[in-house]
Amino acid sequence: MQSRGSGTDKPIKPQLVNTILSVELEDDAIISVDSGTITSWAARCINIRRGMHFSLSGTLASMGCGLPYASAAQIAFPTRQSIAFVGDGGFNILMGEFATAVQYNLS
């Protein structure tokens, strides 16, 4: 996983994005992951540390759940870093969720 997470391929690979994101996460970050292939990339490459929360739907939701999960986490825990890790399909499904983020001034 280390070699895949540090490659210089063009276009860049999702494993590299996950590895870089992992380094930038705060110790109490809440990571919300969408359903699909993105789930396995996040589970393999993001280094979850004590104090973090890692949420995904399992078999309870289809694509598009990561962004609303992250919005809900930010509302519930406004002082914690909340990250939505979604793929292009899941993002396309719920792009309108950004209107909710703006309405509630989520950052």
ZIMO-V295056 format. One record per residue. RES is the residue in three letters. PHI is phi in whole degrees, -180 to 180 (999 if undefined). OMEGA is omega in whole degrees, 0 to 359 (none if undefined). Layout:
[[RES | PHI | OMEGA] [RES | PHI | OMEGA]]
This chain:
[[MET | 999 | 180] [GLN | -64 | 181] [SER | -68 | 178] [ARG | -69 | 181] [GLY | -85 | 180] [SER | -130 | 182] [GLY | -69 | 179] [THR | -115 | 181] [ASP | -61 | 174] [LYS | -125 | 356] [PRO | -68 | 182] [ILE | -65 | 181] [LYS | -96 | 179] [PRO | -58 | 180] [GLN | -61 | 178] [LEU | -66 | 179] [VAL | -60 | 179] [ASN | -61 | 182] [THR | -65 | 179] [ILE | -66 | 178] [LEU | -60 | 182] [SER | -56 | 180] [VAL | -68 | 184] [GLU | -84 | 183] [LEU | -74 | 175] [GLU | -74 | 185] [ASP | -65 | 178] [ASP | -115 | 182] [ALA | -62 | 174] [ILE | -112 | 182] [ILE | -109 | 179] [SER | -112 | 187] [VAL | -116 | 179] [ASP | -75 | 176] [SER | -84 | 177] [GLY | 118 | 181] [THR | -59 | 180] [ILE | -57 | 180] [THR | -62 | 182] [SER | -69 | 178] [TRP | -63 | 180] [ALA | -65 | 181] [ALA | -64 | 182] [ARG | -82 | 193] [CYS | -110 | 179] [ILE | -88 | 180] [ASN | -84 | 180] [ILE | -81 | 180] [ARG | -111 | 178] [ARG | -55 | 181] [GLY | 100 | 178] [MET | -85 | 172] [HIS | -121 | 181] [PHE | -123 | 185] [SER | -116 | 172] [LEU | -150 | 189] [SER | -81 | 189] [GLY | 66 | 177] [THR | -111 | 185] [LEU | -92 | 182] [ALA | -145 | 174] [SER | -99 | 181] [MET | -56 | 176] [GLY | 103 | 183] [CYS | -91 | 186] [GLY | -62 | 182] [LEU | -68 | 176] [PRO | -64 | 176] [TYR | -60 | 181] [ALA | -66 | 177] [SER | -63 | 179] [ALA | -63 | 179] [ALA | -64 | 180] [GLN | -67 | 176] [ILE | -68 | 182] [ALA | -71 | 183] [PHE | -131 | 188] [PRO | -64 | 182] [THR | -93 | 181] [ARG | -99 | 176] [GLN | -70 | 179] [SER | -121 | 185] [ILE | -118 | 172] [ALA | -103 | 178] [PHE | -111 | 186] [VAL | -129 | 176] [GLY | -89 | 182] [ASP | -65 | 180] [GLY | -66 | 179] [GLY | -63 | 178] [PHE | -65 | 180] [ASN | -62 | 180] [ILE | -64 | 187] [LEU | -122 | 176] [MET | -55 | 180] [GLY | -63 | 178] [GLU | -61 | 177] [PHE | -64 | 175] [ALA | -62 | 177] [THR | -65 | 179] [ALA | -61 | 178] [VAL | -67 | 181] [GLN | -59 | 182] [TYR | -100 | 177] [ASN | 53 | 179] [LEU | -84 | 181] [SER | -125 | none]]
